[in-house]
Amino acid sequence: SSGINAEYGTFLMSLAYKNVKYQLKHKIAQRRHAGVTAEVMQQVADATSDKKKAVKKEKDDRVLFKKTEVADLEATHFSIFYNNALFLFLTIILSFYILKNFTPGANYLGSSVTSACIVAFMSTGSN
């Protein structure tokens, strides 16, 4: 029972991580565009100072790649933090307040599965 509970919770949390990351990635990319563009243009200028000028398409490709990389990393970190914090909060509320009169096994099973279900459900909503 405990192994199945762990697998089910892990599946739901990974689903929540993926959903929140997907929702945030585009927003973060838009917010970081100016900073990433300036950084990449500075790197390109430093690298090509004595060589021929970099082609605009190459610059745009580098900016897009760097922007995607930064947005992916930030979205991943925030998704993990947000989902873990929400899961921990829900687990504490459920186990210490709502399910406090249940047996320890039922309390663990109920609080962890319910918390994972709520986190996964909340991750599917649109912002």
C-alpha positions as CSV (number, residue, x, y, z in Angstrom):
1,S,0.0,0.0,0.0
2,S,2.8,2.4,0.9
3,G,4.7,1.6,-2.3
4,I,1.6,2.2,-4.5
5,N,0.9,5.4,-2.6
6,A,4.5,6.6,-3.3
7,E,4.2,5.8,-7.0
8,Y,0.8,7.5,-7.3
9,G,2.0,10.6,-5.5
10,T,5.2,10.7,-7.6
11,F,3.2,10.5,-10.8
12,L,0.8,13.2,-9.7
13,M,3.6,15.5,-8.6
14,S,5.5,15.0,-11.8
15,L,2.4,15.9,-13.8
16,A,2.0,19.0,-11.7
17,Y,5.6,20.0,-12.3
18,K,5.2,19.6,-16.0
19,N,1.9,21.6,-16.1
20,V,3.2,24.5,-14.1
21,K,6.5,24.6,-16.0
22,Y,4.6,24.7,-19.3
23,Q,2.3,27.5,-18.1
24,L,5.2,29.7,-16.9
25,K,7.8,29.1,-19.6
26,H,6.3,31.5,-22.2
27,K,5.6,34.2,-19.6
28,I,9.1,34.1,-18.2
29,A,10.6,34.2,-21.8
30,Q,8.7,37.4,-22.5
31,R,9.8,39.0,-19.3
32,R,13.5,38.1,-19.7
33,H,13.7,39.0,-23.4
34,A,15.3,42.4,-23.0
35,G,18.0,41.3,-20.5
36,V,18.8,38.2,-22.5
37,T,19.0,40.1,-25.7
38,A,21.4,42.6,-24.3
39,E,23.6,39.9,-22.8
40,V,23.8,37.9,-26.0
41,M,24.5,41.0,-28.1
42,Q,27.3,41.9,-25.8
43,Q,28.8,38.4,-26.1
44,V,28.4,38.5,-29.9
45,A,30.1,41.9,-30.1
46,D,33.0,40.7,-27.9
47,A,33.4,37.6,-30.0
48,T,33.2,39.3,-33.4
49,S,35.1,42.5,-32.6
50,D,38.1,41.7,-34.8
51,K,36.3,39.3,-37.2
52,K,33.6,40.0,-39.7
53,K,30.3,41.2,-38.3
54,A,27.8,38.5,-37.2
55,V,24.9,38.0,-39.4
56,K,21.5,39.2,-38.0
57,K,20.0,35.7,-38.3
58,E,22.8,34.2,-36.2
59,K,22.3,36.9,-33.5
60,D,18.5,36.2,-33.5
61,D,19.1,32.5,-33.3
62,R,21.5,32.9,-30.3
63,V,19.0,35.2,-28.6
64,L,16.2,32.8,-29.1
65,F,18.3,29.8,-27.9
66,K,19.5,31.7,-24.8
67,K,16.0,33.1,-24.0
68,T,14.5,29.6,-24.3
69,E,17.3,28.1,-22.1
70,V,16.8,30.8,-19.4
71,A,13.0,30.5,-19.4
72,D,13.2,26.7,-19.2
73,L,15.5,26.8,-16.2
74,E,13.5,29.4,-14.3
75,A,10.2,27.7,-15.0
76,T,11.6,24.4,-13.8
77,H,12.9,25.9,-10.6
78,F,9.8,27.8,-9.8
79,S,7.6,24.8,-10.7
80,I,9.5,22.6,-8.3
81,F,9.4,25.2,-5.5
82,Y,5.7,26.1,-6.0
83,N,4.5,22.5,-6.2
84,N,6.6,21.3,-3.3
85,A,5.6,24.2,-1.1
86,L,1.9,23.6,-1.9
87,F,2.2,19.9,-1.3
88,L,4.0,20.4,2.1
89,F,1.4,22.9,3.2
90,L,-1.5,20.7,2.2
91,T,0.1,17.6,3.8
92,I,0.5,19.5,7.1
93,I,-3.0,20.8,7.1
94,L,-4.5,17.5,6.2
95,S,-2.5,15.3,8.6
96,F,-2.4,17.6,11.6
97,Y,-5.9,19.2,11.4
98,I,-8.3,17.4,9.2
99,L,-7.2,13.7,9.5
100,K,-5.8,13.9,13.1
101,N,-8.2,11.4,14.5
102,F,-7.4,8.7,11.9
103,T,-4.9,5.9,12.5
104,P,-1.3,6.8,11.5
105,G,-1.5,4.6,8.3
106,A,-4.7,6.1,7.2
107,N,-3.5,9.6,8.0
108,Y,-0.4,9.1,6.0
109,L,-2.2,7.6,3.0
110,G,-5.0,10.1,3.1
111,S,-2.9,13.2,3.5
112,S,-0.2,12.4,1.0
113,V,-2.5,11.1,-1.8
114,T,-5.0,13.9,-1.2
115,S,-2.3,16.5,-1.2
116,A,-0.8,15.2,-4.5
117,C,-4.3,15.1,-6.1
118,I,-5.0,18.7,-5.1
119,V,-1.6,19.9,-6.4
120,A,-2.1,18.0,-9.7
121,F,-5.6,19.4,-10.0
122,M,-4.5,22.9,-9.3
123,S,-1.7,22.7,-11.9
124,T,-4.2,22.0,-14.7
125,G,-6.0,25.3,-14.2
126,S,-5.2,28.2,-16.4
127,N,-3.9,31.5,-15.1
